[in-house]
């Protein structure tokens, strides 16, 4: 495999991970908003999912990726 093909595969995996983490973070955030008494563990899992999502977004920005090109 050539370098460009490997880069493209890794970039696609990165975008897939970003979209998956965004869904996970939004789902946890929604559950926490609807919860009568949000738990400490729930708050931690929401913060962790958000941090992972933002980290991958920064990585995508460094790689100059765009989700628009993916469509």
mmCIF file of the N, C-alpha and C atoms, coordinates in Angstrom:
data_MODEL
# 
_entry.id   MODEL 
# 
loop_
_atom_site.group_PDB 
_atom_site.id 
_atom_site.type_symbol 
_atom_site.label_atom_id 
_atom_site.label_alt_id 
_atom_site.label_comp_id 
_atom_site.label_asym_id 
_atom_site.label_entity_id 
_atom_site.label_seq_id 
_atom_site.pdbx_PDB_ins_code 
_atom_site.Cartn_x 
_atom_site.Cartn_y 
_atom_site.Cartn_z 
_atom_site.occupancy 
_atom_site.B_iso_or_equiv 
_atom_site.pdbx_formal_charge 
_atom_site.auth_seq_id 
_atom_site.auth_comp_id 
_atom_site.auth_asym_id 
_atom_site.auth_atom_id 
_atom_site.pdbx_PDB_model_num 
ATOM 1   N N  . UNK A 1 1  ? 0.842   -1.184 0.000  1.00 0.00 ? 1  UNK A N  1 
ATOM 2   C CA . UNK A 1 1  ? 0.000   0.000  0.000  1.00 0.00 ? 1  UNK A CA 1 
ATOM 3   C C  . UNK A 1 1  ? 0.884   1.244  0.000  1.00 0.00 ? 1  UNK A C  1 
ATOM 4   N N  . UNK A 1 2  ? 0.440   2.230  -0.759 1.00 0.00 ? 2  UNK A N  1 
ATOM 5   C CA . UNK A 1 2  ? 1.167   3.486  -0.815 1.00 0.00 ? 2  UNK A CA 1 
ATOM 6   C C  . UNK A 1 2  ? 0.873   4.357  0.382  1.00 0.00 ? 2  UNK A C  1 
ATOM 7   N N  . UNK A 1 3  ? 1.715   5.367  0.579  1.00 0.00 ? 3  UNK A N  1 
ATOM 8   C CA . UNK A 1 3  ? 1.540   6.253  1.727  1.00 0.00 ? 3  UNK A CA 1 
ATOM 9   C C  . UNK A 1 3  ? 0.223   7.012  1.665  1.00 0.00 ? 3  UNK A C  1 
ATOM 10  N N  . UNK A 1 4  ? -0.165  7.443  0.459  1.00 0.00 ? 4  UNK A N  1 
ATOM 11  C CA . UNK A 1 4  ? -1.420  8.196  0.337  1.00 0.00 ? 4  UNK A CA 1 
ATOM 12  C C  . UNK A 1 4  ? -2.618  7.326  0.683  1.00 0.00 ? 4  UNK A C  1 
ATOM 13  N N  . UNK A 1 5  ? -2.582  6.069  0.261  1.00 0.00 ? 5  UNK A N  1 
ATOM 14  C CA . UNK A 1 5  ? -3.697  5.170  0.553  1.00 0.00 ? 5  UNK A CA 1 
ATOM 15  C C  . UNK A 1 5  ? -3.797  4.895  2.061  1.00 0.00 ? 5  UNK A C  1 
ATOM 16  N N  . UNK A 1 6  ? -2.651  4.693  2.695  1.00 0.00 ? 6  UNK A N  1 
ATOM 17  C CA . UNK A 1 6  ? -2.640  4.453  4.141  1.00 0.00 ? 6  UNK A CA 1 
ATOM 18  C C  . UNK A 1 6  ? -3.159  5.688  4.871  1.00 0.00 ? 6  UNK A C  1 
ATOM 19  N N  . UNK A 1 7  ? -2.713  6.876  4.460  1.00 0.00 ? 7  UNK A N  1 
ATOM 20  C CA . UNK A 1 7  ? -3.174  8.120  5.078  1.00 0.00 ? 7  UNK A CA 1 
ATOM 21  C C  . UNK A 1 7  ? -4.683  8.268  4.924  1.00 0.00 ? 7  UNK A C  1 
ATOM 22  N N  . UNK A 1 8  ? -5.200  7.945  3.743  1.00 0.00 ? 8  UNK A N  1 
ATOM 23  C CA . UNK A 1 8  ? -6.636  8.061  3.505  1.00 0.00 ? 8  UNK A CA 1 
ATOM 24  C C  . UNK A 1 8  ? -7.425  7.108  4.414  1.00 0.00 ? 8  UNK A C  1 
ATOM 25  N N  . UNK A 1 9  ? -6.918  5.893  4.576  1.00 0.00 ? 9  UNK A N  1 
ATOM 26  C CA . UNK A 1 9  ? -7.592  4.914  5.438  1.00 0.00 ? 9  UNK A CA 1 
ATOM 27  C C  . UNK A 1 9  ? -7.589  5.403  6.891  1.00 0.00 ? 9  UNK A C  1 
ATOM 28  N N  . UNK A 1 10 ? -6.445  5.904  7.353  1.00 0.00 ? 10 UNK A N  1 
ATOM 29  C CA . UNK A 1 10 ? -6.349  6.397  8.733  1.00 0.00 ? 10 UNK A CA 1 
ATOM 30  C C  . UNK A 1 10 ? -7.247  7.616  8.920  1.00 0.00 ? 10 UNK A C  1 
ATOM 31  N N  . UNK A 1 11 ? -7.279  8.496  7.922  1.00 0.00 ? 11 UNK A N  1 
ATOM 32  C CA . UNK A 1 11 ? -8.140  9.673  8.004  1.00 0.00 ? 11 UNK A CA 1 
ATOM 33  C C  . UNK A 1 11 ? -9.613  9.274  8.096  1.00 0.00 ? 11 UNK A C  1 
ATOM 34  N N  . UNK A 1 12 ? -10.025 8.286  7.316  1.00 0.00 ? 12 UNK A N  1 
ATOM 35  C CA . UNK A 1 12 ? -11.415 7.816  7.372  1.00 0.00 ? 12 UNK A CA 1 
ATOM 36  C C  . UNK A 1 12 ? -11.737 7.214  8.730  1.00 0.00 ? 12 UNK A C  1 
ATOM 37  N N  . UNK A 1 13 ? -10.795 6.454  9.285  1.00 0.00 ? 13 UNK A N  1 
ATOM 38  C CA . UNK A 1 13 ? -11.005 5.882  10.616 1.00 0.00 ? 13 UNK A CA 1 
ATOM 39  C C  . UNK A 1 13 ? -11.117 6.982  11.669 1.00 0.00 ? 13 UNK A C  1 
ATOM 40  N N  . UNK A 1 14 ? -10.300 8.026  11.523 1.00 0.00 ? 14 UNK A N  1 
ATOM 41  C CA . UNK A 1 14 ? -10.357 9.154  12.450 1.00 0.00 ? 14 UNK A CA 1 
ATOM 42  C C  . UNK A 1 14 ? -11.717 9.838  12.377 1.00 0.00 ? 14 UNK A C  1 
ATOM 43  N N  . UNK A 1 15 ? -12.217 10.079 11.169 1.00 0.00 ? 15 UNK A N  1 
ATOM 44  C CA . UNK A 1 15 ? -13.531 10.713 11.026 1.00 0.00 ? 15 UNK A CA 1 
ATOM 45  C C  . UNK A 1 15 ? -14.641 9.833  11.593 1.00 0.00 ? 15 UNK A C  1 
ATOM 46  N N  . UNK A 1 16 ? -14.548 8.520  11.363 1.00 0.00 ? 16 UNK A N  1 
ATOM 47  C CA . UNK A 1 16 ? -15.543 7.603  11.939 1.00 0.00 ? 16 UNK A CA 1 
ATOM 48  C C  . UNK A 1 16 ? -15.527 7.673  13.463 1.00 0.00 ? 16 UNK A C  1 
ATOM 49  N N  . UNK A 1 17 ? -14.334 7.708  14.036 1.00 0.00 ? 17 UNK A N  1 
ATOM 50  C CA . UNK A 1 17 ? -14.208 7.790  15.500 1.00 0.00 ? 17 UNK A CA 1 
ATOM 51  C C  . UNK A 1 17 ? -14.770 9.110  16.018 1.00 0.00 ? 17 UNK A C  1 
ATOM 52  N N  . UNK A 1 18 ? -14.539 10.190 15.279 1.00 0.00 ? 18 UNK A N  1 
ATOM 53  C CA . UNK A 1 18 ? -15.069 11.493 15.698 1.00 0.00 ? 18 UNK A CA 1 
ATOM 54  C C  . UNK A 1 18 ? -16.589 11.469 15.721 1.00 0.00 ? 18 UNK A C  1 
ATOM 55  N N  . UNK A 1 19 ? -17.202 10.950 14.654 1.00 0.00 ? 19 UNK A N  1 
ATOM 56  C CA . UNK A 1 19 ? -18.658 10.908 14.603 1.00 0.00 ? 19 UNK A CA 1 
ATOM 57  C C  . UNK A 1 19 ? -19.238 9.999  15.685 1.00 0.00 ? 19 UNK A C  1 
ATOM 58  N N  . UNK A 1 20 ? -18.575 8.873  15.948 1.00 0.00 ? 20 UNK A N  1 
ATOM 59  C CA . UNK A 1 20 ? -19.035 7.951  16.989 1.00 0.00 ? 20 UNK A CA 1 
ATOM 60  C C  . UNK A 1 20 ? -18.936 8.592  18.371 1.00 0.00 ? 20 UNK A C  1 
ATOM 61  N N  . UNK A 1 21 ? -17.827 9.259  18.657 1.00 0.00 ? 21 UNK A N  1 
ATOM 62  C CA . UNK A 1 21 ? -17.668 9.918  19.949 1.00 0.00 ? 21 UNK A CA 1 
ATOM 63  C C  . UNK A 1 21 ? -18.640 11.084 20.108 1.00 0.00 ? 21 UNK A C  1 
ATOM 64  N N  . UNK A 1 22 ? -18.936 11.775 19.026 1.00 0.00 ? 22 UNK A N  1 
ATOM 65  C CA . UNK A 1 22 ? -19.906 12.867 19.108 1.00 0.00 ? 22 UNK A CA 1 
ATOM 66  C C  . UNK A 1 22 ? -21.278 12.320 19.490 1.00 0.00 ? 22 UNK A C  1 
ATOM 67  N N  . UNK A 1 23 ? -21.676 11.217 18.857 1.00 0.00 ? 23 UNK A N  1 
ATOM 68  C CA . UNK A 1 23 ? -22.962 10.596 19.207 1.00 0.00 ? 23 UNK A CA 1 
ATOM 69  C C  . UNK A 1 23 ? -22.979 10.164 20.665 1.00 0.00 ? 23 UNK A C  1 
ATOM 70  N N  . UNK A 1 24 ? -21.892 9.532  21.113 1.00 0.00 ? 24 UNK A N  1 
ATOM 71  C CA . UNK A 1 24 ? -21.801 9.069  22.496 1.00 0.00 ? 24 UNK A CA 1 
ATOM 72  C C  . UNK A 1 24 ? -21.892 10.236 23.472 1.00 0.00 ? 24 UNK A C  1 
ATOM 73  N N  . UNK A 1 25 ? -21.139 11.295 23.196 1.00 0.00 ? 25 UNK A N  1 
ATOM 74  C CA . UNK A 1 25 ? -21.137 12.468 24.071 1.00 0.00 ? 25 UNK A CA 1 
ATOM 75  C C  . UNK A 1 25 ? -22.516 13.113 24.124 1.00 0.00 ? 25 UNK A C  1 
ATOM 76  N N  . UNK A 1 26 ? -23.160 13.282 22.980 1.00 0.00 ? 26 UNK A N  1 
ATOM 77  C CA . UNK A 1 26 ? -24.493 13.906 22.943 1.00 0.00 ? 26 UNK A CA 1 
ATOM 78  C C  . UNK A 1 26 ? -25.514 13.042 23.672 1.00 0.00 ? 26 UNK A C  1 
ATOM 79  N N  . UNK A 1 27 ? -25.389 11.723 23.560 1.00 0.00 ? 27 UNK A N  1 
ATOM 80  C CA . UNK A 1 27 ? -26.314 10.821 24.244 1.00 0.00 ? 27 UNK A CA 1 
ATOM 81  C C  . UNK A 1 27 ? -26.151 10.941 25.762 1.00 0.00 ? 27 UNK A C  1 
ATOM 82  N N  . UNK A 1 28 ? -24.920 10.934 26.237 1.00 0.00 ? 28 UNK A N  1 
ATOM 83  C CA . UNK A 1 28 ? -24.664 11.065 27.681 1.00 0.00 ? 28 UNK A CA 1 
ATOM 84  C C  . UNK A 1 28 ? -25.135 12.430 28.162 1.00 0.00 ? 28 UNK A C  1 
ATOM 85  N N  . UNK A 1 29 ? -24.858 13.465 27.380 1.00 0.00 ? 29 UNK A N  1 
ATOM 86  C CA . UNK A 1 29 ? -25.277 14.818 27.745 1.00 0.00 ? 29 UNK A CA 1 
ATOM 87  C C  . UNK A 1 29 ? -26.801 14.905 27.861 1.00 0.00 ? 29 UNK A C  1 
ATOM 88  N N  . UNK A 1 30 ? -27.500 14.271 26.929 1.00 0.00 ? 30 UNK A N  1 
ATOM 89  C CA . UNK A 1 30 ? -28.962 14.267 26.966 1.00 0.00 ? 30 UNK A CA 1 
ATOM 90  C C  . UNK A 1 30 ? -29.482 13.540 28.207 1.00 0.00 ? 30 UNK A C  1 
ATOM 91  N N  . UNK A 1 31 ? -28.865 12.410 28.530 1.00 0.00 ? 31 UNK A N  1 
ATOM 92  C CA . UNK A 1 31 ? -29.272 11.667 29.724 1.00 0.00 ? 31 UNK A CA 1 
ATOM 93  C C  . UNK A 1 31 ? -29.040 12.482 30.993 1.00 0.00 ? 31 UNK A C  1 
ATOM 94  N N  . UNK A 1 32 ? -27.926 13.188 31.040 1.00 0.00 ? 32 UNK A N  1 
ATOM 95  C CA . UNK A 1 32 ? -27.615 13.993 32.213 1.00 0.00 ? 32 UNK A CA 1 
ATOM 96  C C  . UNK A 1 32 ? -28.591 15.161 32.357 1.00 0.00 ? 32 UNK A C  1 
ATOM 97  N N  . UNK A 1 33 ? -28.999 15.752 31.246 1.00 0.00 ? 33 UNK A N  1 
ATOM 98  C CA . UNK A 1 33 ? -29.953 16.860 31.295 1.00 0.00 ? 33 UNK A CA 1 
ATOM 99  C C  . UNK A 1 33 ? -31.321 16.392 31.775 1.00 0.00 ? 33 UNK A C  1 
ATOM 100 N N  . UNK A 1 34 ? -31.709 15.172 31.396 1.00 0.00 ? 34 UNK A N  1 
ATOM 101 C CA . UNK A 1 34 ? -33.024 14.641 31.762 1.00 0.00 ? 34 UNK A CA 1 
ATOM 102 C C  . UNK A 1 34 ? -33.042 14.036 33.165 1.00 0.00 ? 34 UNK A C  1 
ATOM 103 N N  . UNK A 1 35 ? -31.868 13.810 33.724 1.00 0.00 ? 35 UNK A N  1 
ATOM 104 C CA . UNK A 1 35 ? -31.761 13.164 35.024 1.00 0.00 ? 35 UNK A CA 1 
ATOM 105 C C  . UNK A 1 35 ? -32.197 14.114 36.144 1.00 0.00 ? 35 UNK A C  1 
ATOM 106 N N  . UNK A 1 36 ? -32.924 13.556 37.096 1.00 0.00 ? 36 UNK A N  1 
ATOM 107 C CA . UNK A 1 36 ? -33.356 14.344 38.257 1.00 0.00 ? 36 UNK A CA 1 
ATOM 108 C C  . UNK A 1 36 ? -32.166 14.660 39.155 1.00 0.00 ? 36 UNK A C  1 
ATOM 109 N N  . UNK A 1 37 ? -31.333 13.652 39.401 1.00 0.00 ? 37 UNK A N  1 
ATOM 110 C CA . UNK A 1 37 ? -30.143 13.828 40.227 1.00 0.00 ? 37 UNK A CA 1 
ATOM 111 C C  . UNK A 1 37 ? -28.946 13.262 39.473 1.00 0.00 ? 37 UNK A C  1 
ATOM 112 N N  . UNK A 1 38 ? -28.256 14.112 38.712 1.00 0.00 ? 38 UNK A N  1 
ATOM 113 C CA . UNK A 1 38 ? -27.091 13.618 37.970 1.00 0.00 ? 38 UNK A CA 1 
ATOM 114 C C  . UNK A 1 38 ? -26.022 13.084 38.925 1.00 0.00 ? 38 UNK A C  1 
ATOM 115 N N  . UNK A 1 39 ? -25.462 11.945 38.594 1.00 0.00 ? 39 UNK A N  1 
ATOM 116 C CA . UNK A 1 39 ? -24.453 11.328 39.451 1.00 0.00 ? 39 UNK A CA 1 
ATOM 117 C C  . UNK A 1 39 ? -23.063 11.838 39.101 1.00 0.00 ? 39 UNK A C  1 
ATOM 118 N N  . UNK A 1 40 ? -22.155 11.636 40.021 1.00 0.00 ? 40 UNK A N  1 
ATOM 119 C CA . UNK A 1 40 ? -20.760 12.020 39.804 1.00 0.00 ? 40 UNK A CA 1 
ATOM 120 C C  . UNK A 1 40 ? -20.164 11.202 38.668 1.00 0.00 ? 40 UNK A C  1 
ATOM 121 N N  . UNK A 1 41 ? -20.494 9.915  38.625 1.00 0.00 ? 41 UNK A N  1 
ATOM 122 C CA . UNK A 1 41 ? -19.980 9.038  37.571 1.00 0.00 ? 41 UNK A CA 1 
ATOM 123 C C  . UNK A 1 41 ? -20.517 9.470  36.206 1.00 0.00 ? 41 UNK A C  1 
ATOM 124 N N  . UNK A 1 42 ? -21.770 9.889  36.167 1.00 0.00 ? 42 UNK A N  1 
ATOM 125 C CA . UNK A 1 42 ? -22.347 10.368 34.915 1.00 0.00 ? 42 UNK A CA 1 
ATOM 126 C C  . UNK A 1 42 ? -21.671 11.632 34.427 1.00 0.00 ? 42 UNK A C  1 
ATOM 127 N N  . UNK A 1 43 ? -21.395 12.528 35.360 1.00 0.00 ? 43 UNK A N  1 
ATOM 128 C CA . UNK A 1 43 ? -20.694 13.759 35.006 1.00 0.00 ? 43 UNK A CA 1 
ATOM 129 C C  . UNK A 1 43 ? -19.289 13.463 34.503 1.00 0.00 ? 43 UNK A C  1 
ATOM 130 N N  . UNK A 1 44 ? -18.625 12.502 35.151 1.00 0.00 ? 44 UNK A N  1 
ATOM 131 C CA . UNK A 1 44 ? -17.284 12.120 34.715 1.00 0.00 ? 44 UNK A CA 1 
ATOM 132 C C  . UNK A 1 44 ? -17.293 11.506 33.328 1.00 0.00 ? 44 UNK A C  1 
ATOM 133 N N  . UNK A 1 45 ? -18.266 10.625 33.057 1.00 0.00 ? 45 UNK A N  1 
ATOM 134 C CA . UNK A 1 45 ? -18.309 9.985  31.745 1.00 0.00 ? 45 UNK A CA 1 
ATOM 135 C C  . UNK A 1 45 ? -18.642 11.008 30.655 1.00 0.00 ? 45 UNK A C  1 
ATOM 136 N N  . UNK A 1 46 ? -19.472 11.996 30.979 1.00 0.00 ? 46 UNK A N  1 
ATOM 137 C CA . UNK A 1 46 ? -19.774 13.058 30.011 1.00 0.00 ? 46 UNK A CA 1 
ATOM 138 C C  . UNK A 1 46 ? -18.522 13.891 29.722 1.00 0.00 ? 46 UNK A C  1 
ATOM 139 N N  . UNK A 1 47 ? -17.798 14.252 30.759 1.00 0.00 ? 47 UNK A N  1 
ATOM 140 C CA . UNK A 1 47 ? -16.578 15.048 30.589 1.00 0.00 ? 47 UNK A CA 1 
ATOM 141 C C  . UNK A 1 47 ? -15.519 14.267 29.807 1.00 0.00 ? 47 UNK A C  1 
ATOM 142 N N  . UNK A 1 48 ? -15.408 12.982 30.068 1.00 0.00 ? 48 UNK A N  1 
ATOM 143 C CA . UNK A 1 48 ? -14.437 12.151 29.368 1.00 0.00 ? 48 UNK A CA 1 
ATOM 144 C C  . UNK A 1 48 ? -14.786 12.030 27.885 1.00 0.00 ? 48 UNK A C  1 
ATOM 145 N N  . UNK A 1 49 ? -16.058 11.794 27.583 1.00 0.00 ? 49 UNK A N  1 
ATOM 146 C CA . UNK A 1 49 ? -16.483 11.684 26.188 1.00 0.00 ? 49 UNK A CA 1 
ATOM 147 C C  . UNK A 1 49 ? -16.249 13.001 25.449 1.00 0.00 ? 49 UNK A C  1 
ATOM 148 N N  . UNK A 1 50 ? -16.535 14.119 26.115 1.00 0.00 ? 50 UNK A N  1 
ATOM 149 C CA . UNK A 1 50 ? -16.319 15.428 25.497 1.00 0.00 ? 50 UNK A CA 1 
ATOM 150 C C  . UNK A 1 50 ? -14.836 15.664 25.248 1.00 0.00 ? 50 UNK A C  1 
ATOM 151 N N  . UNK A 1 51 ? -13.989 15.310 26.207 1.00 0.00 ? 51 UNK A N  1 
ATOM 152 C CA . UNK A 1 51 ? -12.549 15.504 26.061 1.00 0.00 ? 51 UNK A CA 1 
ATOM 153 C C  . UNK A 1 51 ? -11.990 14.660 24.913 1.00 0.00 ? 51 UNK A C  1 
ATOM 154 N N  . UNK A 1 52 ? -12.448 13.417 24.802 1.00 0.00 ? 52 UNK A N  1 
ATOM 155 C CA . UNK A 1 52 ? -12.003 12.558 23.701 1.00 0.00 ? 52 UNK A CA 1 
ATOM 156 C C  . UNK A 1 52 ? -12.425 13.147 22.360 1.00 0.00 ? 52 UNK A C  1 
ATOM 157 N N  . UNK A 1 53 ? -13.664 13.612 22.285 1.00 0.00 ? 53 UNK A N  1 
ATOM 158 C CA . UNK A 1 53 ? -14.192 14.198 21.062 1.00 0.00 ? 53 UNK A CA 1 
ATOM 159 C C  . UNK A 1 53 ? -13.379 15.429 20.646 1.00 0.00 ? 53 UNK A C  1 
ATOM 160 N N  . UNK A 1 54 ? -13.126 16.320 21.595 1.00 0.00 ? 54 UNK A N  1 
ATOM 161 C CA . UNK A 1 54 ? -12.381 17.533 21.278 1.00 0.00 ? 54 UNK A CA 1 
ATOM 162 C C  . UNK A 1 54 ? -10.928 17.221 20.903 1.00 0.00 ? 54 UNK A C  1 
ATOM 163 N N  . UNK A 1 55 ? -10.343 16.204 21.534 1.00 0.00 ? 55 UNK A N  1 
ATOM 164 C CA . UNK A 1 55 ? -8.990  15.801 21.183 1.00 0.00 ? 55 UNK A CA 1 
ATOM 165 C C  . UNK A 1 55 ? -8.926  15.321 19.736 1.00 0.00 ? 55 UNK A C  1 
ATOM 166 N N  . UNK A 1 56 ? -9.886  14.488 19.343 1.00 0.00 ? 56 UNK A N  1 
ATOM 167 C CA . UNK A 1 56 ? -9.895  13.991 17.967 1.00 0.00 ? 56 UNK A CA 1 
ATOM 168 C C  . UNK A 1 56 ? -10.187 15.100 16.970 1.00 0.00 ? 56 UNK A C  1 
ATOM 169 N N  . UNK A 1 57 ? -10.995 16.074 17.370 1.00 0.00 ? 57 UNK A N  1 
ATOM 170 C CA . UNK A 1 57 ? -11.236 17.218 16.487 1.00 0.00 ? 57 UNK A CA 1 
ATOM 171 C C  . UNK A 1 57 ? -9.944  18.003 16.245 1.00 0.00 ? 57 UNK A C  1 
ATOM 172 N N  . UNK A 1 58 ? -9.166  18.186 17.297 1.00 0.00 ? 58 UNK A N  1 
ATOM 173 C CA . UNK A 1 58 ? -7.880  18.886 17.131 1.00 0.00 ? 58 UNK A CA 1 
ATOM 174 C C  . UNK A 1 58 ? -6.951  18.102 16.213 1.00 0.00 ? 58 UNK A C  1 
ATOM 175 N N  . UNK A 1 59 ? -6.939  16.787 16.362 1.00 0.00 ? 59 UNK A N  1 
ATOM 176 C CA . UNK A 1 59 ? -6.115  15.945 15.498 1.00 0.00 ? 59 UNK A CA 1 
ATOM 177 C C  . UNK A 1 59 ? -6.565  16.066 14.042 1.00 0.00 ? 59 UNK A C  1 
ATOM 178 N N  . UNK A 1 60 ? -7.864  16.079 13.816 1.00 0.00 ? 60 UNK A N  1 
ATOM 179 C CA . UNK A 1 60 ? -8.386  16.225 12.457 1.00 0.00 ? 60 UNK A CA 1 
ATOM 180 C C  . UNK A 1 60 ? -8.020  17.591 11.884 1.00 0.00 ? 60 UNK A C  1 
ATOM 181 N N  . UNK A 1 61 ? -8.051  18.605 12.707 1.00 0.00 ? 61 UNK A N  1 
ATOM 182 C CA . UNK A 1 61 ? -7.688  19.948 12.251 1.00 0.00 ? 61 UNK A CA 1 
ATOM 183 C C  . UNK A 1 61 ? -6.211  19.994 11.862 1.00 0.00 ? 61 UNK A C  1 
ATOM 184 N N  . UNK A 1 62 ? -5.363  19.340 12.638 1.00 0.00 ? 62 UNK A N  1 
ATOM 185 C CA . UNK A 1 62 ? -3.939  19.296 12.313 1.00 0.00 ? 62 UNK A CA 1 
ATOM 186 C C  . UNK A 1 62 ? -3.693  18.558 11.001 1.00 0.00 ? 62 UNK A C  1 
ATOM 187 N N  . UNK A 1 63 ? -4.502  17.525 10.744 1.00 0.00 ? 63 UNK A N  1 
ATOM 188 C CA . UNK A 1 63 ? -4.371  16.768 9.508  1.00 0.00 ? 63 UNK A CA 1 
ATOM 189 C C  . UNK A 1 63 ? -5.084  17.444 8.343  1.00 0.00 ? 63 UNK A C  1 
ATOM 190 N N  . UNK A 1 64 ? -5.741  18.577 8.620  1.00 0.00 ? 64 UNK A N  1 
ATOM 191 C CA . UNK A 1 64 ? -6.481  19.347 7.631  1.00 0.00 ? 64 UNK A CA 1 
ATOM 192 C C  . UNK A 1 64 ? -7.591  18.498 6.982  1.00 0.00 ? 64 UNK A C  1 
ATOM 193 N N  . UNK A 1 65 ? -8.317  17.761 7.855  1.00 0.00 ? 65 UNK A N  1 
ATOM 194 C CA . UNK A 1 65 ? -9.436  16.943 7.401  1.00 0.00 ? 65 UNK A CA 1 
ATOM 195 C C  . UNK A 1 65 ? -10.722 17.741 7.407  1.00 0.00 ? 65 UNK A C  1 
ATOM 196 N N  . UNK A 1 66 ? -11.611 17.366 6.520  1.00 0.00 ? 66 UNK A N  1 
ATOM 197 C CA . UNK A 1 66 ? -12.929 17.981 6.480  1.00 0.00 ? 66 UNK A CA 1 
ATOM 198 C C  . UNK A 1 66 ? -13.961 16.879 6.304  1.00 0.00 ? 66 UNK A C  1 
ATOM 199 N N  . UNK A 1 67 ? -15.013 16.952 7.084  1.00 0.00 ? 67 UNK A N  1 
ATOM 200 C CA . UNK A 1 67 ? -16.078 15.960 6.972  1.00 0.00 ? 67 UNK A CA 1 
ATOM 201 C C  . UNK A 1 67 ? -16.876 16.179 5.688  1.00 0.00 ? 67 UNK A C  1 
ATOM 202 N N  . UNK A 1 68 ? -16.795 17.360 5.115  1.00 0.00 ? 68 UNK A N  1 
ATOM 203 C CA . UNK A 1 68 ? -17.523 17.645 3.879  1.00 0.00 ? 68 UNK A CA 1 
ATOM 204 C C  . UNK A 1 68 ? -16.959 16.824 2.731  1.00 0.00 ? 68 UNK A C  1 
ATOM 205 N N  . UNK A 1 69 ? -15.654 16.646 2.701  1.00 0.00 ? 69 UNK A N  1 
ATOM 206 C CA . UNK A 1 69 ? -15.031 15.841 1.645  1.00 0.00 ? 69 UNK A CA 1 
ATOM 207 C C  . UNK A 1 69 ? -15.472 14.382 1.709  1.00 0.00 ? 69 UNK A C  1 
ATOM 208 N N  . UNK A 1 70 ? -15.871 13.953 2.867  1.00 0.00 ? 70 UNK A N  1 
ATOM 209 C CA . UNK A 1 70 ? -16.229 12.552 3.102  1.00 0.00 ? 70 UNK A CA 1 
ATOM 210 C C  . UNK A 1 70 ? -17.537 12.174 2.414  1.00 0.00 ? 70 UNK A C  1 
ATOM 211 N N  . UNK A 1 71 ? -18.430 13.117 2.227  1.00 0.00 ? 71 UNK A N  1 
ATOM 212 C CA . UNK A 1 71 ? -19.766 12.833 1.692  1.00 0.00 ? 71 UNK A CA 1 
ATOM 213 C C  . UNK A 1 71 ? -19.725 12.508 0.228  1.00 0.00 ? 71 UNK A C  1 
# 
